[in-house]
Amino acid sequence: MEKINFDKDWRFCFENKMDGYNYFGFWKIEGGAGACERFLDFNNWEKIDLPHDWAVALPIDKTANNISGGRLNSKYNGQMSELFSDACAIYNVGWYRKHFEYDPSWKDKRIFIEFEGVYRDAVLWVNGSYMLRHTSGYTGFCVEITDYLNEGENSISVRVDTDQTEGWWYDGSGIYRHVFLHVCSPTYFKHNKTVVKTQNDGQVCVSCVVVNDENCSKNTDTLFGIYDKNGNCVAKTVLYTDLEGNCEKQLNATLKIHNPPLWDLDNPY
């Protein structure tokens, strides 16, 4: 699997700074409406690279109650708009866009996009097609976008709403962690489904999920290996698996490290 950093050359705009009222959603015909449309004139949007936190640049609201979440009680929050006459000072919703060219080497591959962290309520669109909504600011998410990409120019839109807080501290605003593209063959390991459990006697239990996105069945060889800090293989095993077309299967393996090193409290690493 190839992991591509996707942090460069994004655009950002506050929703209340857009030209005209920004209705976003679905047209009665195919595709999204508003700032999530596939083709959009966003030349007046701010040029940024990720990670990005838009609240850092806002003036500090010294009247906010920071004990119960600074943003929730700040004049920059949409829920407080009735208390302030200047609606232009509400900065709770921001939009991100990125346009990029399709790489011909991606043909017959599976493409995923991973967001390591977006605060907070994020809605993702690819080429005007709705992908998902992720409402936690502290967990990442990964979604396959293979079937929504086109040869030539493609667009990604993310709407972020920061109104609701999740902690009694500063939460951040926007896409505040890295974004990656994952490019893999039609047979691949499912994202975030690999689990490793160790025991004091040197036994290591590993599980993972292998996906076959092709119509035909496949015979796969999966190598599980453990390497020490010097790059030497200290344990390995191979599982031979038959995968039917368009299916996924969990694989489990147990490895044994003979004479595992004892934990050195003076030099734990």
Backbone as CSV, one residue per row, in Angstrom:
resi,resn,N_x,N_y,N_z,CA_x,CA_y,CA_z,C_x,C_y,C_z
1,MET,0.849,-1.196,0.000,0.000,0.000,0.000,0.882,1.242,0.000
2,GLU,0.558,2.191,-0.870,1.273,3.462,-0.936,0.519,4.508,-0.127
3,LYS,1.243,5.208,0.739,0.658,6.240,1.588,1.169,7.596,1.118
4,ILE,0.265,8.470,0.655,0.628,9.750,0.050,0.163,10.883,0.961
5,ASN,1.095,11.741,1.348,0.721,12.912,2.143,-0.117,13.858,1.294
6,PHE,-1.254,14.294,1.843,-2.225,15.092,1.094,-2.445,16.449,1.760
7,ASP,-1.415,16.990,2.402,-1.550,18.206,3.204,-1.444,19.495,2.394
8,LYS,-0.830,19.451,1.228,-0.503,20.675,0.506,-1.657,21.161,-0.375
9,ASP,-1.659,22.497,-0.565,-2.503,23.152,-1.578,-4.002,22.967,-1.337
10,TRP,-4.448,23.298,-0.149,-5.866,23.354,0.153,-6.328,24.807,0.124
11,ARG,-7.636,25.007,0.104,-8.248,26.324,0.215,-9.220,26.309,1.383
12,PHE,-9.378,27.474,2.030,-10.252,27.573,3.202,-11.072,28.849,3.134
13,CYS,-12.327,28.769,3.616,-13.192,29.949,3.702,-14.220,29.740,4.805
14,PHE,-14.457,30.798,5.595,-15.560,30.742,6.551,-16.882,30.784,5.795
15,GLU,-17.859,30.054,6.314,-19.143,30.003,5.621,-19.799,31.383,5.543
16,ASN,-19.628,32.179,6.578,-20.267,33.497,6.562,-19.484,34.529,5.751
17,LYS,-18.336,34.114,5.174,-17.562,35.011,4.329,-17.732,34.692,2.843
18,MET,-18.548,33.700,2.531,-18.739,33.328,1.135,-19.634,34.335,0.426
19,ASP,-19.489,34.376,-0.882,-20.318,35.282,-1.678,-21.751,34.776,-1.707
20,GLY,-22.653,35.519,-1.103,-24.051,35.108,-1.091,-24.313,34.028,-0.066
21,TYR,-25.555,33.645,0.031,-25.967,32.603,0.983,-25.501,31.248,0.474
22,ASN,-24.850,30.499,1.344,-24.318,29.199,0.944,-25.290,28.096,1.339
23,TYR,-26.171,27.758,0.424,-26.984,26.560,0.623,-26.156,25.366,0.179
24,PHE,-26.029,24.375,1.028,-25.305,23.181,0.606,-26.193,21.964,0.836
25,GLY,-26.068,21.015,-0.029,-26.884,19.807,0.044,-26.923,19.132,-1.295
26,PHE,-28.094,18.664,-1.711,-28.237,17.937,-2.968,-29.149,18.703,-3.917
27,TRP,-28.749,18.740,-5.168,-29.681,19.162,-6.201,-30.692,18.044,-6.445
28,LYS,-31.787,18.381,-7.104,-32.729,17.333,-7.492,-32.144,16.459,-8.585
29,ILE,-31.119,16.999,-9.270,-30.360,16.187,-10.213,-29.099,15.713,-9.501
30,GLU,-28.282,14.946,-10.182,-27.101,14.352,-9.565,-26.121,15.424,-9.092
31,GLY,-25.514,15.204,-7.927,-24.451,16.064,-7.451,-24.857,16.954,-6.298
32,GLY,-23.839,17.529,-5.645,-24.073,18.398,-4.507,-24.310,19.829,-4.936
33,ALA,-24.871,20.609,-4.021,-25.181,22.009,-4.274,-24.400,22.883,-3.316
34,GLY,-24.055,24.093,-3.753,-23.334,25.023,-2.910,-21.843,24.769,-2.914
35,ALA,-21.208,24.969,-1.755,-19.751,24.872,-1.660,-19.224,23.465,-1.851
36,CYS,-20.097,22.468,-1.882,-19.659,21.084,-2.081,-19.760,20.644,-3.538
37,GLU,-20.115,21.558,-4.445,-20.224,21.188,-5.851,-18.875,20.730,-6.396
38,ARG,-18.938,19.911,-7.444,-17.703,19.408,-8.032,-16.854,20.543,-8.586
39,PHE,-17.466,21.453,-9.329,-16.760,22.593,-9.898,-17.236,23.855,-9.188
40,LEU,-16.304,24.628,-8.666,-16.649,25.811,-7.890,-15.544,26.844,-8.041
41,ASP,-15.928,28.092,-8.181,-14.961,29.171,-8.226,-14.571,29.541,-6.797
42,PHE,-13.390,29.115,-6.381,-12.946,29.365,-5.014,-11.633,30.159,-5.003
43,ASN,-11.407,30.966,-6.027,-10.156,31.712,-6.130,-9.982,32.735,-5.006
44,ASN,-11.094,33.174,-4.418,-10.988,34.139,-3.320,-10.832,33.467,-1.958
45,TRP,-10.782,32.140,-1.925,-10.565,31.441,-0.666,-9.090,31.535,-0.272
46,GLU,-8.839,31.410,1.018,-7.478,31.481,1.538,-6.685,30.224,1.164
47,LYS,-5.444,30.410,0.731,-4.559,29.287,0.428,-3.903,28.814,1.722
48,ILE,-4.009,27.514,1.996,-3.452,26.968,3.231,-2.816,25.608,2.962
49,ASP,-2.006,25.165,3.902,-1.538,23.794,3.989,-2.017,23.229,5.321
50,LEU,-2.253,21.948,5.343,-2.668,21.279,6.577,-1.439,20.804,7.346
51,PRO,-1.579,20.637,8.660,-2.738,20.858,9.529,-3.072,22.345,9.661
52,HIS,-4.358,22.633,9.944,-4.837,24.011,9.989,-5.829,24.166,11.132
53,ASP,-5.664,25.232,11.899,-6.562,25.541,13.023,-6.976,27.001,12.875
54,TRP,-8.230,27.220,12.464,-8.616,28.596,12.170,-8.846,29.436,13.427
55,ALA,-9.124,28.821,14.570,-9.412,29.590,15.777,-8.181,30.288,16.333
56,VAL,-6.998,29.781,16.002,-5.774,30.383,16.522,-5.646,31.830,16.070
57,ALA,-6.100,32.123,14.854,-5.948,33.466,14.296,-7.038,34.431,14.739
58,LEU,-8.081,33.947,15.416,-9.168,34.828,15.839,-8.780,35.602,17.098
59,PRO,-9.285,36.823,17.236,-9.024,37.577,18.475,-9.575,36.832,19.690
60,ILE,-8.904,36.941,20.806,-9.336,36.269,22.029,-10.568,36.966,22.604
61,ASP,-11.558,36.170,22.948,-12.754,36.692,23.611,-12.550,36.530,25.121
62,LYS,-12.176,37.601,25.785,-11.850,37.530,27.204,-13.083,37.337,28.076
63,THR,-14.268,37.483,27.503,-15.495,37.296,28.293,-15.943,35.838,28.314
64,ALA,-15.315,34.988,27.524,-15.739,33.582,27.443,-15.393,32.835,28.723
65,ASN,-16.233,31.875,29.092,-16.008,31.042,30.272,-15.190,29.833,29.847
66,ASN,-13.891,29.883,30.083,-13.008,28.807,29.628,-13.142,27.530,30.432
67,ILE,-13.773,27.594,31.595,-13.900,26.403,32.418,-14.812,25.376,31.748
68,SER,-15.832,25.826,31.041,-16.792,24.901,30.436,-16.673,24.868,28.913
69,GLY,-15.471,25.102,28.425,-15.258,25.080,26.981,-15.282,26.490,26.425
70,GLY,-14.133,27.010,26.060,-14.028,28.400,25.657,-14.912,28.757,24.479
71,ARG,-15.001,27.900,23.489,-15.753,28.243,22.291,-17.250,28.286,22.556
72,LEU,-17.743,27.398,23.414,-19.177,27.303,23.655,-19.738,28.624,24.170
73,ASN,-18.956,29.355,24.943,-19.413,30.605,25.526,-18.792,31.830,24.861
74,SER,-18.180,31.628,23.707,-17.516,32.720,23.006,-18.454,33.358,22.004
75,LYS,-18.223,34.624,21.717,-19.045,35.316,20.729,-18.816,34.769,19.322
76,TYR,-17.759,33.943,19.133,-17.497,33.359,17.825,-18.335,32.110,17.573
77,ASN,-19.136,31.724,18.550,-19.922,30.508,18.437,-21.314,30.811,17.899
78,GLY,-21.822,29.964,17.010,-23.130,30.186,16.419,-24.254,30.192,17.424
79,GLN,-24.131,29.410,18.515,-25.191,29.347,19.516,-25.347,30.656,20.285
80,MET,-24.314,31.500,20.231,-24.358,32.769,20.952,-24.781,33.924,20.055
81,SER,-25.175,33.617,18.819,-25.431,34.678,17.839,-26.571,35.608,18.265
82,GLU,-27.538,35.113,19.022,-28.659,35.962,19.438,-28.232,37.037,20.431
83,LEU,-27.079,36.841,21.067,-26.610,37.800,22.054,-25.770,38.905,21.433
84,PHE,-25.421,38.756,20.161,-24.555,39.730,19.511,-25.202,40.173,18.202
85,SER,-25.095,41.442,17.928,-25.735,41.983,16.728,-24.902,41.792,15.481
86,ASP,-23.572,41.571,15.647,-22.687,41.432,14.501,-22.597,39.969,14.103
87,ALA,-23.445,39.543,13.152,-23.457,38.142,12.733,-22.175,37.763,12.011
88,CYS,-21.464,38.745,11.462,-20.220,38.452,10.741,-19.106,38.007,11.684
89,ALA,-19.313,38.156,12.989,-18.292,37.760,13.955,-18.442,36.308,14.381
90,ILE,-19.409,35.598,13.818,-19.616,34.198,14.171,-18.764,33.334,13.235
91,TYR,-17.806,32.603,13.805,-16.869,31.819,12.999,-16.927,30.343,13.381
92,ASN,-18.118,29.779,13.402,-18.242,28.397,13.834,-18.182,27.388,12.690
93,VAL,-18.371,27.825,11.432,-18.389,26.907,10.298,-17.356,27.338,9.263
94,GLY,-16.533,26.386,8.846,-15.547,26.636,7.801,-15.594,25.565,6.733
95,TRP,-15.171,25.919,5.528,-15.134,25.004,4.389,-13.700,24.833,3.896
96,TYR,-13.364,23.602,3.549,-12.068,23.287,2.947,-12.304,22.669,1.566
97,ARG,-11.432,23.022,0.622,-11.488,22.414,-0.711,-10.080,22.125,-1.195
98,LYS,-9.984,21.057,-1.981,-8.720,20.715,-2.638,-9.036,20.136,-4.001
99,HIS,-8.387,20.655,-5.040,-8.506,20.119,-6.388,-7.189,19.439,-6.746
100,PHE,-7.275,18.287,-7.378,-6.065,17.528,-7.704,-6.301,16.713,-8.967
101,GLU,-5.208,16.331,-9.606,-5.271,15.564,-10.835,-5.202,14.067,-10.545
102,TYR,-5.977,13.321,-11.295,-5.967,11.858,-11.183,-4.651,11.321,-11.733
103,ASP,-4.007,10.457,-10.991,-2.754,9.848,-11.414,-3.059,8.589,-12.228
104,PRO,-2.597,8.499,-13.487,-2.887,7.308,-14.310,-2.433,6.000,-13.666
105,SER,-1.436,6.073,-12.768,-0.961,4.848,-12.109,-1.990,4.291,-11.132
106,TRP,-3.034,5.074,-10.829,-4.072,4.607,-9.916,-5.078,3.689,-10.596
107,LYS,-4.999,3.542,-11.888,-5.961,2.707,-12.611,-5.920,1.282,-12.066
108,ASP,-7.098,0.719,-11.817,-7.266,-0.638,-11.276,-6.777,-0.750,-9.829
109,LYS,-6.553,0.376,-9.158,-6.173,0.368,-7.749,-7.378,0.816,-6.917
110,ARG,-7.264,0.671,-5.611,-8.290,1.150,-4.681,-7.728,2.372,-3.965
111,ILE,-8.518,3.465,-3.902,-8.063,4.729,-3.346,-8.888,5.055,-2.095
112,PHE,-8.175,5.363,-1.009,-8.810,5.755,0.246,-8.262,7.118,0.669
113,ILE,-9.084,7.904,1.336,-8.607,9.135,1.938,-8.789,9.042,3.449
114,GLU,-7.737,9.406,4.177,-7.737,9.318,5.639,-7.540,10.701,6.252
115,PHE,-8.432,11.067,7.162,-8.306,12.288,7.952,-7.947,11.870,9.371
116,GLU,-6.788,12.282,9.846,-6.364,11.874,11.181,-7.120,12.610,12.282
117,GLY,-7.642,13.792,11.982,-8.399,14.530,12.987,-9.006,15.790,12.422
118,VAL,-10.327,15.949,12.609,-11.038,17.156,12.187,-11.929,17.585,13.348
119,TYR,-11.765,18.862,13.771,-12.638,19.329,14.843,-13.654,20.308,14.263
120,ARG,-14.980,19.935,14.209,-15.452,18.753,14.921,-16.418,17.971,14.045
121,ASP,-17.505,18.616,13.661,-18.550,17.946,12.885,-18.205,18.098,11.404
122,ALA,-17.651,17.043,10.795,-17.126,17.118,9.430,-18.024,16.368,8.456
123,VAL,-18.305,17.005,7.314,-19.053,16.382,6.221,-18.162,16.380,4.999
124,LEU,-17.950,15.205,4.408,-17.012,15.035,3.305,-17.747,14.791,1.993
125,TRP,-17.312,15.515,0.938,-17.839,15.364,-0.411,-16.673,15.160,-1.380
126,VAL,-16.852,14.287,-2.349,-15.853,14.069,-3.400,-16.531,14.255,-4.751
127,ASN,-16.047,15.217,-5.505,-16.630,15.536,-6.814,-18.144,15.758,-6.733
128,GLY,-18.572,16.413,-5.664,-19.987,16.706,-5.501,-20.822,15.563,-4.986
129,SER,-20.184,14.440,-4.655,-20.903,13.282,-4.112,-20.657,13.182,-2.606
130,TYR,-21.734,13.007,-1.860,-21.638,12.898,-0.407,-20.967,11.583,-0.021
131,MET,-19.960,11.670,0.886,-19.244,10.482,1.340,-19.689,10.056,2.736
132,LEU,-19.531,10.943,3.716,-19.892,10.593,5.084,-19.896,11.835,5.960
133,ARG,-20.437,11.667,7.150,-20.383,12.689,8.203,-19.724,12.065,9.424
134,HIS,-18.722,12.762,9.972,-17.993,12.275,11.137,-18.070,13.347,12.217
135,THR,-18.639,12.993,13.372,-18.975,14.004,14.374,-18.018,14.080,15.551
136,SER,-16.993,13.250,15.599,-16.045,13.315,16.714,-14.806,14.096,16.309
137,GLY,-14.376,15.015,17.176,-13.184,15.790,16.888,-11.892,15.107,17.271
138,TYR,-11.970,13.971,17.965,-10.763,13.333,18.482,-10.482,11.967,17.873
139,THR,-11.272,11.533,16.930,-11.000,10.281,16.235,-10.885,10.554,14.741
140,GLY,-9.987,9.834,14.082,-9.832,9.971,12.644,-10.850,9.115,11.901
141,PHE,-10.859,9.262,10.569,-11.749,8.442,9.750,-11.114,8.242,8.384
142,CYS,-11.475,7.142,7.766,-10.919,6.760,6.468,-12.053,6.224,5.609
143,VAL,-12.139,6.666,4.346,-13.227,6.252,3.475,-12.677,5.995,2.077
144,GLU,-13.238,4.986,1.411,-12.816,4.687,0.041,-13.506,5.637,-0.929
145,ILE,-12.719,6.187,-1.869,-13.256,7.141,-2.836,-13.004,6.683,-4.277
146,THR,-12.605,5.432,-4.462,-12.222,4.924,-5.780,-13.279,5.210,-6.840
147,ASP,-14.507,4.846,-6.569,-15.561,4.908,-7.581,-16.086,6.321,-7.809
148,TYR,-15.575,7.296,-7.072,-16.041,8.671,-7.217,-15.007,9.573,-7.895
149,LEU,-13.856,9.006,-8.250,-12.808,9.768,-8.919,-12.970,9.694,-10.425
150,ASN,-12.498,10.732,-11.100,-12.556,10.812,-12.558,-11.161,11.066,-13.110
151,GLU,-10.932,10.636,-14.329,-9.685,10.988,-14.987,-9.652,12.501,-15.183
152,GLY,-8.518,13.109,-14.904,-8.413,14.555,-14.977,-8.548,15.186,-13.604
153,GLU,-9.259,16.320,-13.523,-9.367,17.080,-12.279,-10.445,16.514,-11.365
154,ASN,-10.129,16.484,-10.072,-11.062,16.028,-9.047,-11.084,17.036,-7.910
155,SER,-12.184,17.013,-7.146,-12.322,17.962,-6.043,-12.764,17.253,-4.770
156,ILE,-12.267,17.769,-3.653,-12.670,17.302,-2.327,-13.151,18.508,-1.541
157,SER,-14.309,18.379,-0.896,-14.876,19.455,-0.075,-15.158,18.914,1.320
158,VAL,-14.837,19.709,2.327,-15.100,19.326,3.714,-15.724,20.514,4.436
159,ARG,-16.903,20.290,4.984,-17.556,21.314,5.817,-17.333,20.955,7.283
160,VAL,-16.857,21.918,8.071,-16.534,21.674,9.473,-17.318,22.644,10.341
161,ASP,-18.079,22.095,11.290,-18.876,22.887,12.221,-18.337,22.661,13.631
162,THR,-17.893,23.720,14.298,-17.233,23.584,15.602,-18.117,23.970,16.778
163,ASP,-19.412,24.132,16.556,-20.277,24.645,17.622,-20.210,23.819,18.906
164,GLN,-20.330,22.528,18.785,-20.411,21.695,19.988,-19.024,21.367,20.500
165,THR,-18.817,21.539,21.795,-17.527,21.216,22.403,-17.486,19.761,22.849
166,GLU,-16.283,19.262,23.062,-16.111,17.886,23.543,-15.281,17.816,24.816
167,GLY,-14.785,18.936,25.288,-13.963,18.892,26.490,-13.957,20.232,27.214
168,TRP,-13.401,20.249,28.417,-13.295,21.483,29.199,-11.941,22.128,28.941
169,TRP,-11.593,22.262,27.683,-10.287,22.802,27.319,-10.394,23.364,25.908
170,TYR,-9.290,23.863,25.382,-9.308,24.365,24.012,-9.378,23.198,23.038
171,ASP,-10.335,23.215,22.135,-10.582,22.077,21.259,-9.946,22.190,19.889
172,GLY,-9.620,23.373,19.439,-9.132,23.530,18.072,-10.288,23.703,17.093
173,SER,-9.957,24.057,15.865,-10.991,24.270,14.849,-10.458,23.857,13.485
174,GLY,-11.182,22.967,12.805,-10.830,22.628,11.432,-10.070,21.317,11.297
175,ILE,-9.391,21.164,10.152,-8.606,19.957,9.874,-7.242,20.144,10.530
176,TYR,-7.147,19.760,11.790,-5.973,20.086,12.589,-4.924,18.972,12.615
177,ARG,-5.173,17.892,11.882,-4.166,16.831,11.750,-3.954,16.531,10.272
178,HIS,-3.104,15.562,9.990,-2.699,15.280,8.616,-3.791,14.542,7.838
179,VAL,-3.701,14.647,6.512,-4.581,13.928,5.591,-3.703,13.110,4.647
180,PHE,-4.125,11.869,4.385,-3.352,10.974,3.520,-4.254,10.309,2.491
181,LEU,-3.679,10.032,1.330,-4.290,9.126,0.372,-3.605,7.776,0.498
182,HIS,-4.388,6.701,0.486,-3.860,5.349,0.490,-4.218,4.692,-0.842
183,VAL,-3.202,4.236,-1.560,-3.388,3.601,-2.863,-2.931,2.156,-2.745
184,CYS,-3.827,1.216,-3.031,-3.487,-0.189,-2.838,-4.094,-1.038,-3.951
185,SER,-3.645,-2.265,-4.017,-4.183,-3.215,-4.980,-5.590,-3.633,-4.555
186,PRO,-6.349,-4.304,-5.430,-7.716,-4.735,-5.055,-7.758,-5.732,-3.908
187,THR,-6.617,-6.332,-3.572,-6.533,-7.189,-2.395,-5.664,-6.474,-1.372
188,TYR,-6.230,-6.168,-0.199,-5.517,-5.293,0.732,-5.948,-5.584,2.167
189,PHE,-5.174,-5.036,3.100,-5.513,-5.131,4.513,-6.489,-3.999,4.857
190,LYS,-7.565,-4.340,5.536,-8.569,-3.354,5.895,-8.000,-2.377,6.922
191,HIS,-8.318,-1.100,6.720,-7.751,-0.034,7.544,-8.179,-0.177,9.004
192,ASN,-7.198,-0.041,9.912,-7.430,-0.053,11.363,-8.055,-1.349,11.862
193,LYS,-7.784,-2.464,11.192,-8.321,-3.759,11.625,-7.208,-4.746,11.988
194,THR,-5.989,-4.265,12.148,-4.879,-5.113,12.572,-4.669,-4.947,14.071
195,VAL,-4.692,-6.069,14.791,-4.574,-6.049,16.250,-3.412,-6.950,16.668
196,VAL,-2.559,-6.438,17.553,-1.409,-7.199,18.054,-1.509,-7.273,19.572
197,LYS,-1.466,-8.508,20.110,-1.514,-8.726,21.555,-0.283,-9.529,21.964
198,THR,0.406,-9.062,23.008,1.630,-9.718,23.460,1.451,-10.292,24.857
199,GLN,2.282,-11.310,25.168,2.296,-11.915,26.497,3.735,-11.937,27.004
200,ASN,3.865,-12.073,28.317,5.196,-12.006,28.932,6.113,-13.140,28.496
201,ASP,5.542,-14.275,28.066,6.382,-15.418,27.701,6.886,-15.336,26.256
202,GLY,6.634,-14.213,25.580,7.115,-14.056,24.212,6.113,-14.440,23.154
203,GLN,4.908,-14.827,23.532,3.890,-15.179,22.555,3.190,-13.914,22.051
204,VAL,3.016,-13.844,20.726,2.392,-12.679,20.105,1.230,-13.159,19.244
205,CYS,0.037,-12.648,19.527,-1.159,-12.988,18.750,-1.510,-11.816,17.839
206,VAL,-1.664,-12.112,16.551,-1.934,-11.076,15.562,-3.201,-11.433,14.799
207,SER,-4.044,-10.433,14.557,-5.215,-10.622,13.716,-5.322,-9.453,12.754
208,CYS,-5.847,-9.726,11.569,-6.051,-8.676,10.577,-7.208,-9.092,9.676
209,VAL,-7.690,-8.137,8.870,-8.767,-8.409,7.933,-8.249,-8.146,6.531
210,VAL,-8.340,-9.173,5.675,-7.905,-9.059,4.281,-9.146,-8.962,3.399
211,VAL,-9.131,-8.015,2.456,-10.269,-7.752,1.578,-9.888,-8.098,0.143
212,ASN,-10.787,-8.781,-0.551,-10.633,-9.046,-1.987,-11.770,-8.339,-2.715
213,ASP,-11.441,-7.238,-3.410,-12.458,-6.445,-4.090,-12.678,-6.868,-5.543
214,GLU,-12.043,-7.932,-5.957,-12.216,-8.399,-7.333,-13.304,-9.474,-7.397
215,ASN,-13.842,-9.678,-8.591,-14.926,-10.654,-8.762,-14.439,-12.094,-8.681
216,CYS,-13.167,-12.324,-8.943,-12.631,-13.682,-8.951,-12.011,-14.033,-7.608
217,SER,-11.933,-15.315,-7.316,-11.300,-15.767,-6.083,-9.781,-15.674,-6.210
218,LYS,-9.111,-15.620,-5.056,-7.659,-15.485,-5.041,-7.062,-16.359,-3.962
219,ASN,-5.840,-16.815,-4.233,-5.048,-17.512,-3.232,-3.982,-16.539,-2.737
220,THR,-3.982,-16.248,-1.452,-3.058,-15.246,-0.919,-2.113,-15.872,0.096
221,ASP,-0.909,-15.345,0.121,0.092,-15.708,1.121,0.323,-14.482,1.998
222,THR,0.009,-14.589,3.276,0.159,-13.461,4.194,1.296,-13.755,5.159
223,LEU,2.321,-12.911,5.122,3.485,-13.081,5.990,3.339,-12.215,7.231
224,PHE,3.402,-12.824,8.389,3.449,-12.102,9.657,4.875,-12.191,10.180
225,GLY,5.507,-11.059,10.421,6.887,-11.055,10.898,7.085,-10.058,12.025
226,ILE,7.984,-10.379,12.933,8.355,-9.484,14.031,9.851,-9.220,13.919
227,TYR,10.212,-7.949,13.985,11.605,-7.553,13.811,12.073,-6.764,15.022
228,ASP,13.338,-6.954,15.395,13.880,-6.195,16.518,14.333,-4.820,16.045
229,LYS,14.853,-4.030,16.970,15.222,-2.647,16.645,16.370,-2.564,15.642
230,ASN,17.081,-3.662,15.438,18.173,-3.683,14.471,17.735,-4.214,13.105
231,GLY,16.436,-4.504,12.969,15.926,-4.985,11.693,16.042,-6.478,11.491
232,ASN,16.385,-7.235,12.526,16.504,-8.689,12.421,15.151,-9.346,12.694
233,CYS,14.778,-10.313,11.881,13.525,-11.031,12.075,13.679,-12.021,13.227
234,VAL,12.839,-11.878,14.252,12.932,-12.744,15.426,11.802,-13.767,15.467
235,ALA,10.777,-13.579,14.621,9.690,-14.557,14.537,8.892,-14.273,13.271
236,LYS,8.422,-15.350,12.627,7.588,-15.150,11.440,6.764,-16.400,11.169
237,THR,5.673,-16.190,10.450,4.832,-17.289,9.999,4.077,-16.843,8.762
238,VAL,3.654,-17.797,7.956,2.940,-17.501,6.716,1.611,-18.234,6.735
239,LEU,0.534,-17.510,6.395,-0.788,-18.113,6.267,-1.189,-18.151,4.798
240,TYR,-1.619,-19.338,4.349,-2.106,-19.502,2.971,-3.632,-19.509,3.015
241,THR,-4.237,-18.567,2.292,-5.675,-18.337,2.415,-6.340,-18.288,1.055
242,ASP,-7.524,-18.900,0.959,-8.355,-18.769,-0.241,-9.402,-17.692,0.019
243,LEU,-9.433,-16.686,-0.860,-10.400,-15.604,-0.740,-11.366,-15.653,-1.912
244,GLU,-12.646,-15.730,-1.626,-13.646,-15.662,-2.679,-13.732,-14.237,-3.218
245,GLY,-14.342,-14.078,-4.365,-14.485,-12.754,-4.946,-15.395,-11.865,-4.125
246,ASN,-15.023,-10.588,-4.010,-15.816,-9.589,-3.293,-16.149,-10.026,-1.863
247,CYS,-15.119,-10.358,-1.139,-15.327,-10.779,0.246,-14.165,-10.290,1.098
248,GLU,-14.321,-10.431,2.399,-13.247,-10.136,3.331,-13.177,-11.249,4.361
249,LYS,-11.973,-11.461,4.900,-11.772,-12.563,5.838,-10.788,-12.131,6.922
250,GLN,-11.100,-12.514,8.149,-10.186,-12.234,9.258,-9.151,-13.345,9.360
251,LEU,-7.892,-12.960,9.471,-6.798,-13.906,9.623,-6.216,-13.779,11.017
252,ASN,-5.881,-14.930,11.615,-5.311,-14.946,12.958,-4.034,-15.771,12.947
253,ALA,-3.016,-15.264,13.598,-1.737,-15.971,13.654,-1.126,-15.803,15.040
254,THR,-0.359,-16.808,15.456,0.352,-16.757,16.734,1.837,-16.973,16.471
255,LEU,2.647,-16.043,16.950,4.096,-16.134,16.796,4.739,-16.259,18.164
256,LYS,5.954,-16.831,18.178,6.659,-17.041,19.433,8.054,-16.445,19.341
257,ILE,8.338,-15.530,20.264,9.682,-14.962,20.361,10.425,-15.709,21.464
258,HIS,11.469,-16.418,21.098,12.240,-17.182,22.076,13.212,-16.257,22.807
259,ASN,13.280,-16.429,24.106,14.139,-15.607,24.954,13.882,-14.116,24.737
260,PRO,12.651,-13.679,24.966,12.366,-12.251,24.771,13.164,-11.413,25.747
261,PRO,13.646,-10.246,25.326,14.434,-9.395,26.231,13.582,-8.887,27.368
262,LEU,14.180,-8.791,28.557,13.481,-8.273,29.720,13.359,-6.761,29.615
263,TRP,12.336,-6.220,30.220,12.109,-4.773,30.210,13.164,-4.093,31.069
264,ASP,13.890,-3.168,30.450,14.950,-2.420,31.138,14.385,-1.082,31.585
265,LEU,14.147,-0.965,32.895,13.557,0.268,33.408,14.482,1.470,33.251
266,ASP,15.788,1.221,33.220,16.752,2.332,33.079,16.859,2.782,31.630
267,ASN,16.548,1.883,30.682,16.638,2.219,29.265,15.489,1.533,28.525
268,PRO,14.252,2.026,28.738,13.078,1.304,28.206,13.009,1.276,26.692
269,TYR,13.724,2.158,25.997,13.631,2.195,24.554,14.933,1.731,23.898
